[in-house]
Amino acid sequence: MTIDIASVQYDVELITETGTRYLLNDALLSLQWEEQQNELAQRATITVANFALGNTWLMATAKINCVILIYAKWGDGRNLLFEGTIWEWQYVSSSQKELTIIAYDRLIRLQQSKDFKYYSAGQTTRGLIEDICGEWGIPLSYKWAQSITHEKKAFSAEPISEMIIGLLDEVRQKTGEKYVAYFRDGKLQIVGYGSNNTIYLFDGNSTISTIDKLTINNLVTRVKIIGKADDEGRAPVDAILDGDASFGVLQEIIRRDGDKTVDAAMAEAKALIKERGKPEETIQINVPDLPFTRKGDKIEVSAGNLIGFFFVEGVTHQASVRQMTLNISRTG
C-alpha cells in the first residue's frame, strides 16, 4: 500500500472548559507529537498564533487541563491520533504573539504520581497491572501473549508508570519477547511488538537520512550472583555466569534477597547476558511522516547500511514539515 504524503491532512482541535470546540488549523505554526521508549504517555507540542475568539483571545481560552485532539486524513477517513490535556502553557508577547502548548494523554498521571504497593508472591503480571490500573481508573487492554508469576513485590514511593514498566520488563527479560504499552481507544494497551497489520517499506528513495551507532558502554560479559551478607557484611558468591569473553570482563552483580533462589538468580543472569551481552546498537531514521506509525510497529528498511525488518522503539511526528524520526531496532 502506497501513501501519498502530500495528501495527508492534519486537524488540531481545542475543547475549552465549557465544552466549546475550536479548530486551530489556520493558526498552526508548528505541530509535533511523539511517544518514546520507557514512557507510557504520548506528548504533543503545538505552537499557534494568538487569534481572536469573539470577545476574547485564544491565549485566554486554551487553559491548563483543556483538551487537545489531533486528527489526520490519508484516504482512510478522519482518524484520531492524539487525545490529551494541556499540561504546559507558554505565551510569548512579541510581534508574533505565539502560544506554545504541551499536552499529554491520560497516562501522564501515572508518570507524575507515586505510590506504595505491596504484593505477595504468586501473582501474575496481568493481575498486578489490572490492580494498579483499577485503582487509578485506567481501563486496561492486555493483549500481550506473555505473563508470568512474580515473586513478592514491594514498591516504595515509585512512579506508577515505573511499577508497570518494571513488571513488564521482568516478563521481557524472562521470556525474550518484547512488548509495547501506550494509550489508545481510551485504554492502556499492552501488546506484543509487531502487532501492526500492514508493514511499510522505507527505501532509499523515501528515506531522508539514517544513523547507525554501535557502542560497548552498556556491555555485560560476566554476571556474579551474590548471596545474603552475614552480620559483618561478608556475602558469598553463589555463582558466576560468563558471556562473550572476546570483549574482556565487564561485570554486573545480582544480589539475592531472602526469597530469591539461586536458580531464579541464574535465570535473571542469563537474561541479562542475552540482553546486554553484545554491543548496543542505536538506529535512527528520518522519513516522510506516516501519521499512524506508533512505537512497537514492525517496518521494513532498505536504505544506507540498513536492510531488513525493524521494530519502532520511539517515534516523533513532525507534521509541520511532514517528516517523522524513528528510533528503531533490528527484529532478529
C-alpha positions as a Markdown table, in Angstrom:
| # | Residue | x | y | z |
|---|---|---|---|---|
| 1 | Met | 0.0 | 0.0 | 0.0 |
| 2 | Thr | 1.4 | 3.4 | -1.0 |
| 3 | Ile | 0.6 | 6.6 | 0.9 |
| 4 | Asp | 0.7 | 9.9 | -0.8 |
| 5 | Ile | 2.3 | 12.0 | 1.9 |
| 6 | Ala | 1.3 | 15.3 | 0.2 |
| 7 | Ser | -2.4 | 14.4 | 0.5 |
| 8 | Val | -2.3 | 13.8 | 4.3 |
| 9 | Gln | -4.3 | 16.5 | 6.1 |
| 10 | Tyr | -4.0 | 17.3 | 9.8 |
| 11 | Asp | -6.6 | 18.8 | 12.1 |
| 12 | Val | -6.0 | 20.2 | 15.6 |
| 13 | Glu | -8.9 | 20.9 | 17.9 |
| 14 | Leu | -9.2 | 22.6 | 21.3 |
| 15 | Ile | -12.1 | 21.8 | 23.6 |
| 16 | Thr | -12.4 | 24.5 | 26.2 |
| 17 | Glu | -13.6 | 24.3 | 29.9 |
| 18 | Thr | -17.2 | 25.0 | 28.7 |
| 19 | Gly | -17.0 | 22.3 | 26.0 |
| 20 | Thr | -16.8 | 24.6 | 23.1 |
| 21 | Arg | -14.6 | 23.2 | 20.2 |
| 22 | Tyr | -12.3 | 25.3 | 18.1 |
| 23 | Leu | -10.3 | 24.2 | 15.1 |
| 24 | Leu | -6.7 | 25.6 | 15.3 |
| 25 | Asn | -5.6 | 24.7 | 11.8 |
| 26 | Asp | -5.4 | 28.2 | 10.4 |
| 27 | Ala | -3.3 | 29.4 | 13.3 |
| 28 | Leu | -0.8 | 26.5 | 13.5 |
| 29 | Leu | 2.8 | 27.4 | 13.3 |
| 30 | Ser | 4.2 | 24.0 | 14.3 |
| 31 | Leu | 2.8 | 20.6 | 15.2 |
| 32 | Gln | 4.6 | 17.6 | 16.7 |
| 33 | Trp | 3.6 | 14.6 | 18.7 |
| 34 | Glu | 5.7 | 11.7 | 20.0 |
| 35 | Glu | 5.9 | 8.6 | 22.0 |
| 36 | Gln | 9.3 | 7.4 | 23.3 |
| 37 | Gln | 10.8 | 4.2 | 24.8 |
| 38 | Asn | 10.2 | 3.7 | 28.6 |
| 39 | Glu | 7.5 | 6.4 | 28.6 |
| 40 | Leu | 3.8 | 5.5 | 28.8 |
| 41 | Ala | 2.4 | 8.9 | 27.9 |
| 42 | Gln | 2.2 | 10.3 | 24.4 |
| 43 | Arg | 3.2 | 14.0 | 24.2 |
| 44 | Ala | 2.1 | 16.7 | 21.7 |
| 45 | Thr | 3.8 | 20.1 | 21.2 |
| 46 | Ile | 1.8 | 22.8 | 19.4 |
| 47 | Thr | 2.7 | 26.4 | 18.6 |
| 48 | Val | -0.1 | 28.6 | 17.4 |
| 49 | Ala | -0.6 | 32.3 | 16.6 |
| 50 | Asn | -2.8 | 34.0 | 19.2 |
| 51 | Phe | -6.0 | 35.0 | 17.5 |
| 52 | Ala | -9.4 | 36.5 | 18.4 |
| 53 | Leu | -12.3 | 34.2 | 19.6 |
| 54 | Gly | -15.2 | 36.6 | 19.7 |
| 55 | Asn | -14.7 | 38.9 | 22.6 |
| 56 | Thr | -11.6 | 37.1 | 23.9 |
| 57 | Trp | -8.3 | 35.6 | 22.6 |
| 58 | Leu | -7.0 | 32.1 | 22.2 |
| 59 | Met | -4.4 | 32.5 | 24.9 |
| 60 | Ala | -7.2 | 33.3 | 27.4 |
| 61 | Thr | -9.2 | 30.3 | 26.3 |
| 62 | Ala | -6.7 | 27.5 | 25.9 |
| 63 | Lys | -6.2 | 26.9 | 29.6 |
| 64 | Ile | -4.3 | 24.2 | 31.6 |
| 65 | Asn | -6.3 | 20.9 | 31.5 |
| 66 | Cys | -8.3 | 21.8 | 28.4 |
| 67 | Val | -8.5 | 19.0 | 25.8 |
| 68 | Ile | -6.3 | 18.8 | 22.7 |
| 69 | Leu | -7.2 | 16.5 | 19.8 |
| 70 | Ile | -5.1 | 15.7 | 16.7 |
| 71 | Tyr | -6.6 | 14.1 | 13.7 |
| 72 | Ala | -5.2 | 13.1 | 10.3 |
| 73 | Lys | -6.9 | 12.1 | 7.0 |
| 74 | Trp | -4.9 | 10.0 | 4.5 |
| 75 | Gly | -7.7 | 8.4 | 2.3 |
| 76 | Asp | -9.0 | 6.2 | 5.2 |
| 77 | Gly | -11.3 | 8.7 | 6.8 |
| 78 | Arg | -10.6 | 11.1 | 9.6 |
| 79 | Asn | -8.6 | 9.3 | 12.3 |
| 80 | Leu | -7.9 | 10.4 | 15.9 |
| 81 | Leu | -4.1 | 10.2 | 16.6 |
| 82 | Phe | -3.9 | 12.0 | 19.9 |
| 83 | Glu | -6.2 | 12.9 | 22.7 |
| 84 | Gly | -4.8 | 14.7 | 25.8 |
| 85 | Thr | -4.9 | 17.7 | 28.1 |
| 86 | Ile | -2.9 | 20.8 | 28.2 |
| 87 | Trp | -0.1 | 20.3 | 30.7 |
| 88 | Glu | 2.2 | 23.2 | 30.0 |
| 89 | Trp | 1.4 | 26.6 | 28.6 |
| 90 | Gln | 3.6 | 29.4 | 27.4 |
| 91 | Tyr | 2.6 | 32.7 | 25.7 |
| 92 | Val | 5.2 | 35.0 | 24.1 |
| 93 | Ser | 4.0 | 38.5 | 23.5 |
| 94 | Ser | 6.1 | 39.8 | 20.7 |
| 95 | Ser | 5.5 | 40.7 | 17.0 |
| 96 | Gln | 4.5 | 37.0 | 16.5 |
| 97 | Lys | 2.3 | 36.7 | 19.7 |
| 98 | Glu | 2.8 | 32.9 | 19.9 |
| 99 | Leu | 1.2 | 30.4 | 22.2 |
| 100 | Thr | 3.1 | 27.1 | 22.8 |
| 101 | Ile | 1.1 | 24.2 | 24.3 |
| 102 | Ile | 2.5 | 20.9 | 25.6 |
| 103 | Ala | -0.2 | 18.3 | 26.0 |
| 104 | Tyr | -0.1 | 14.7 | 27.3 |
| 105 | Asp | -2.5 | 11.8 | 27.1 |
| 106 | Arg | -4.2 | 10.4 | 30.2 |
| 107 | Leu | -1.2 | 8.2 | 31.1 |
| 108 | Ile | 0.9 | 11.2 | 32.2 |
| 109 | Arg | -0.8 | 11.0 | 35.6 |
| 110 | Leu | 0.8 | 7.6 | 36.0 |
| 111 | Gln | 4.2 | 9.1 | 35.2 |
| 112 | Gln | 3.7 | 12.0 | 37.6 |
| 113 | Ser | 2.2 | 10.1 | 40.5 |
| 114 | Lys | 4.0 | 7.9 | 43.1 |
| 115 | Asp | 2.6 | 5.3 | 45.4 |
| 116 | Phe | 3.4 | 2.5 | 47.8 |
| 117 | Lys | 2.4 | -1.0 | 46.8 |
| 118 | Tyr | 3.0 | -4.5 | 48.3 |
| 119 | Tyr | 2.0 | -7.7 | 46.5 |
| 120 | Ser | 2.6 | -11.2 | 47.9 |
| 121 | Ala | 4.4 | -13.8 | 45.7 |
| 122 | Gly | 2.5 | -15.9 | 43.2 |
| 123 | Gln | 0.5 | -13.2 | 41.3 |
| 124 | Thr | 0.5 | -12.8 | 37.6 |
| 125 | Thr | 1.8 | -9.9 | 35.5 |
| 126 | Arg | -1.7 | -9.2 | 34.1 |
| 127 | Gly | -3.3 | -9.4 | 37.6 |
| 128 | Leu | -0.8 | -7.0 | 39.1 |
| 129 | Ile | -1.2 | -4.4 | 36.3 |
| 130 | Glu | -5.0 | -4.8 | 36.4 |
| 131 | Asp | -4.9 | -4.0 | 40.1 |
| 132 | Ile | -2.7 | -0.9 | 39.6 |
| 133 | Cys | -4.8 | 0.4 | 36.7 |
| 134 | Gly | -8.1 | -0.3 | 38.5 |
| 135 | Glu | -7.0 | 1.8 | 41.5 |
| 136 | Trp | -6.1 | 4.7 | 39.1 |
| 137 | Gly | -9.2 | 4.4 | 37.0 |
| 138 | Ile | -7.3 | 3.5 | 33.8 |
| 139 | Pro | -9.1 | 0.9 | 31.6 |
| 140 | Leu | -6.6 | -1.9 | 30.6 |
| 141 | Ser | -6.4 | -4.0 | 27.4 |
| 142 | Tyr | -3.8 | -6.6 | 28.0 |
| 143 | Lys | -3.3 | -8.3 | 24.6 |
| 144 | Trp | 0.3 | -9.4 | 25.1 |
| 145 | Ala | 0.6 | -13.2 | 25.0 |
| 146 | Gln | 3.2 | -13.1 | 27.8 |
| 147 | Ser | 2.5 | -13.1 | 31.5 |
| 148 | Ile | 4.5 | -14.7 | 34.3 |
| 149 | Thr | 4.1 | -15.4 | 38.0 |
| 150 | His | 6.1 | -12.9 | 40.1 |
| 151 | Glu | 7.9 | -13.1 | 43.4 |
| 152 | Lys | 6.7 | -10.7 | 46.1 |
| 153 | Lys | 6.8 | -7.0 | 45.0 |
| 154 | Ala | 7.3 | -4.1 | 47.3 |
| 155 | Phe | 7.2 | -0.7 | 45.6 |
| 156 | Ser | 8.2 | 2.2 | 47.8 |
| 157 | Ala | 7.3 | 5.7 | 46.6 |
| 158 | Glu | 7.8 | 4.8 | 43.0 |
| 159 | Pro | 6.1 | 6.4 | 40.0 |
| 160 | Ile | 3.1 | 4.3 | 38.9 |
| 161 | Ser | 4.4 | 4.1 | 35.4 |
| 162 | Glu | 7.7 | 2.6 | 36.6 |
| 163 | Met | 5.8 | 0.0 | 38.5 |
| 164 | Ile | 4.0 | -1.1 | 35.3 |
| 165 | Ile | 7.1 | -0.9 | 33.1 |
| 166 | Gly | 9.2 | -2.8 | 35.7 |
| 167 | Leu | 6.7 | -5.6 | 35.8 |
| 168 | Leu | 6.6 | -5.8 | 32.0 |
| 169 | Asp | 10.4 | -5.6 | 31.7 |
| 170 | Glu | 10.7 | -8.6 | 34.1 |
| 171 | Val | 8.5 | -10.6 | 31.7 |
| 172 | Arg | 10.5 | -9.4 | 28.7 |
| 173 | Gln | 13.8 | -10.5 | 30.4 |
| 174 | Lys | 12.5 | -13.9 | 31.3 |
| 175 | Thr | 10.6 | -14.7 | 28.0 |
| 176 | Gly | 12.8 | -12.8 | 25.5 |
| 177 | Glu | 9.6 | -11.3 | 24.0 |
| 178 | Lys | 9.2 | -7.6 | 23.6 |
| 179 | Tyr | 6.1 | -5.5 | 24.5 |
| 180 | Val | 4.7 | -2.1 | 23.8 |
| 181 | Ala | 2.5 | -0.1 | 26.2 |
| 182 | Tyr | 0.6 | 3.0 | 25.1 |
| 183 | Phe | -2.8 | 4.8 | 25.4 |
| 184 | Arg | -5.2 | 4.1 | 22.6 |
| 185 | Asp | -9.0 | 4.0 | 22.3 |
| 186 | Gly | -9.4 | 5.2 | 25.9 |
| 187 | Lys | -7.3 | 2.3 | 27.4 |
| 188 | Leu | -3.8 | 1.4 | 28.4 |
| 189 | Gln | -2.9 | -1.1 | 25.6 |
| 190 | Ile | -0.3 | -3.7 | 26.2 |
| 191 | Val | 0.6 | -5.7 | 23.1 |
| 192 | Gly | 3.5 | -7.6 | 21.6 |
| 193 | Tyr | 5.9 | -5.9 | 19.2 |
| 194 | Gly | 5.0 | -6.1 | 15.5 |
| 195 | Ser | 1.2 | -6.2 | 16.1 |
| 196 | Asn | 0.5 | -3.9 | 13.1 |
| 197 | Asn | -1.3 | -5.5 | 10.2 |
| 198 | Thr | 0.5 | -3.5 | 7.4 |
| 199 | Ile | 4.3 | -3.3 | 7.2 |
| 200 | Tyr | 5.6 | -0.3 | 5.3 |
| 201 | Leu | 8.8 | -0.2 | 3.4 |
| 202 | Phe | 11.2 | 2.8 | 3.6 |
| 203 | Asp | 13.7 | 2.5 | 0.8 |
| 204 | Gly | 16.5 | 4.7 | -0.5 |
| 205 | Asn | 14.0 | 6.9 | -2.4 |
| 206 | Ser | 11.8 | 7.7 | 0.6 |
| 207 | Thr | 14.3 | 7.7 | 3.4 |
| 208 | Ile | 15.8 | 11.2 | 4.1 |
| 209 | Ser | 18.7 | 10.0 | 6.4 |
| 210 | Thr | 19.9 | 7.1 | 8.6 |
| 211 | Ile | 22.1 | 6.9 | 11.6 |
| 212 | Asp | 23.6 | 3.6 | 12.9 |
| 213 | Lys | 25.7 | 3.6 | 16.0 |
| 214 | Leu | 27.4 | 0.8 | 18.0 |
| 215 | Thr | 28.8 | 1.0 | 21.5 |
| 216 | Ile | 30.0 | -1.3 | 24.3 |
| 217 | Asn | 29.4 | 1.2 | 27.1 |
| 218 | Asn | 26.5 | -0.9 | 28.4 |
| 219 | Leu | 28.0 | -4.3 | 27.7 |
| 220 | Val | 27.9 | -7.1 | 30.3 |
| 221 | Thr | 30.2 | -10.2 | 29.8 |
| 222 | Arg | 30.1 | -11.6 | 33.3 |
| 223 | Val | 27.4 | -11.7 | 36.0 |
| 224 | Lys | 28.3 | -12.5 | 39.6 |
| 225 | Ile | 25.5 | -13.7 | 41.9 |
| 226 | Ile | 26.0 | -12.6 | 45.5 |
| 227 | Gly | 24.1 | -14.3 | 48.4 |
| 228 | Lys | 22.9 | -12.8 | 51.6 |
| 229 | Ala | 25.5 | -11.0 | 53.7 |
| 230 | Asp | 26.3 | -12.1 | 57.2 |
| 231 | Asp | 26.3 | -9.8 | 60.2 |
| 232 | Glu | 29.8 | -8.4 | 59.4 |
| 233 | Gly | 28.8 | -7.6 | 55.8 |
| 234 | Arg | 30.5 | -10.6 | 54.1 |
| 235 | Ala | 28.5 | -12.0 | 51.2 |
| 236 | Pro | 29.1 | -15.4 | 49.5 |
| 237 | Val | 29.5 | -15.7 | 45.7 |
| 238 | Asp | 26.8 | -18.2 | 44.8 |
| 239 | Ala | 27.5 | -18.4 | 41.0 |
| 240 | Ile | 29.3 | -16.7 | 38.1 |
| 241 | Leu | 28.0 | -16.7 | 34.6 |
| 242 | Asp | 30.3 | -15.7 | 31.7 |
| 243 | Gly | 29.2 | -14.4 | 28.3 |
| 244 | Asp | 31.4 | -13.4 | 25.3 |
| 245 | Ala | 34.9 | -13.2 | 26.6 |
| 246 | Ser | 36.2 | -11.6 | 23.4 |
| 247 | Phe | 35.2 | -8.2 | 24.8 |
| 248 | Gly | 37.0 | -8.7 | 28.1 |
| 249 | Val | 35.4 | -8.8 | 31.5 |
| 250 | Leu | 32.6 | -6.3 | 32.1 |
| 251 | Gln | 30.9 | -7.4 | 35.2 |
| 252 | Glu | 27.4 | -6.9 | 36.7 |
| 253 | Ile | 26.2 | -8.0 | 40.1 |
| 254 | Ile | 22.9 | -9.7 | 41.1 |
| 255 | Arg | 22.1 | -9.8 | 44.8 |
| 256 | Arg | 19.9 | -12.5 | 46.2 |
| 257 | Asp | 17.4 | -11.5 | 48.8 |
| 258 | Gly | 15.8 | -14.0 | 51.2 |
| 259 | Asp | 13.1 | -15.0 | 48.7 |
| 260 | Lys | 15.2 | -15.4 | 45.5 |
| 261 | Thr | 16.6 | -18.8 | 44.8 |
| 262 | Val | 20.0 | -19.4 | 43.1 |
| 263 | Asp | 18.1 | -20.9 | 40.1 |
| 264 | Ala | 15.9 | -17.7 | 39.9 |
| 265 | Ala | 19.0 | -15.5 | 40.1 |
| 266 | Met | 20.8 | -17.6 | 37.4 |
| 267 | Ala | 17.8 | -17.2 | 35.1 |
| 268 | Glu | 18.0 | -13.5 | 35.7 |
| 269 | Ala | 21.7 | -13.5 | 34.9 |
| 270 | Lys | 21.1 | -15.4 | 31.7 |
| 271 | Ala | 18.5 | -12.9 | 30.6 |
| 272 | Leu | 20.9 | -10.1 | 31.4 |
| 273 | Ile | 23.7 | -11.6 | 29.3 |
| 274 | Lys | 21.2 | -12.2 | 26.5 |
| 275 | Glu | 20.1 | -8.6 | 26.6 |
| 276 | Arg | 23.4 | -6.8 | 27.2 |
| 277 | Gly | 26.0 | -9.3 | 26.2 |
| 278 | Lys | 26.7 | -7.8 | 22.8 |
| 279 | Pro | 27.4 | -4.3 | 21.6 |
| 280 | Glu | 24.4 | -2.0 | 21.8 |
| 281 | Glu | 23.2 | -0.7 | 18.5 |
| 282 | Thr | 21.3 | 2.6 | 18.2 |
| 283 | Ile | 19.5 | 3.3 | 14.9 |
| 284 | Gln | 17.6 | 6.4 | 13.9 |
| 285 | Ile | 16.0 | 7.1 | 10.5 |
| 286 | Asn | 14.3 | 10.3 | 9.2 |
| 287 | Val | 11.5 | 9.5 | 6.7 |
| 288 | Pro | 8.3 | 11.1 | 5.4 |
| 289 | Asp | 5.5 | 11.2 | 8.0 |
| 290 | Leu | 3.0 | 8.4 | 8.2 |
| 291 | Pro | 0.8 | 9.8 | 11.0 |
| 292 | Phe | -0.5 | 6.4 | 12.1 |
| 293 | Thr | 3.0 | 5.0 | 12.9 |
| 294 | Arg | 3.4 | 4.0 | 16.5 |
| 295 | Lys | 6.1 | 2.6 | 18.7 |
| 296 | Gly | 6.1 | -1.2 | 18.6 |
| 297 | Asp | 5.3 | -1.3 | 14.8 |
| 298 | Lys | 7.2 | -3.5 | 12.5 |
| 299 | Ile | 8.6 | -1.8 | 9.4 |
| 300 | Glu | 11.0 | -2.7 | 6.6 |
| 301 | Val | 14.0 | -0.6 | 5.7 |
| 302 | Ser | 16.3 | -0.7 | 2.6 |
| 303 | Ala | 18.4 | 2.4 | 2.9 |
| 304 | Gly | 22.1 | 3.1 | 3.6 |
| 305 | Asn | 23.5 | 0.1 | 5.5 |
| 306 | Leu | 20.1 | -0.8 | 6.9 |
| 307 | Ile | 18.5 | -3.8 | 5.1 |
| 308 | Gly | 15.7 | -5.9 | 6.7 |
| 309 | Phe | 12.9 | -5.7 | 9.2 |
| 310 | Phe | 12.9 | -3.5 | 12.3 |
| 311 | Phe | 10.8 | -2.5 | 15.2 |
| 312 | Val | 9.9 | 1.1 | 16.1 |
| 313 | Glu | 11.2 | 1.9 | 19.6 |
| 314 | Gly | 10.2 | 5.5 | 19.6 |
| 315 | Val | 8.6 | 8.0 | 17.1 |
| 316 | Thr | 8.4 | 11.7 | 16.7 |
| 317 | His | 5.9 | 13.0 | 14.2 |
| 318 | Gln | 6.8 | 16.5 | 12.8 |
| 319 | Ala | 3.7 | 17.3 | 10.9 |
| 320 | Ser | 4.8 | 20.8 | 10.2 |
| 321 | Val | 7.5 | 19.5 | 7.8 |
| 322 | Arg | 5.7 | 16.2 | 7.1 |
| 323 | Gln | 8.6 | 14.1 | 8.4 |
| 324 | Met | 9.0 | 11.7 | 11.3 |
| 325 | Thr | 12.0 | 10.5 | 13.2 |
| 326 | Leu | 12.0 | 6.8 | 14.1 |
| 327 | Asn | 14.3 | 5.1 | 16.7 |
| 328 | Ile | 14.3 | 1.5 | 15.6 |
| 329 | Ser | 15.9 | -1.9 | 16.5 |
| 330 | Arg | 16.5 | -5.0 | 14.5 |
| 331 | Thr | 13.9 | -7.7 | 14.8 |
| 332 | Gly | 16.5 | -10.5 | 15.0 |
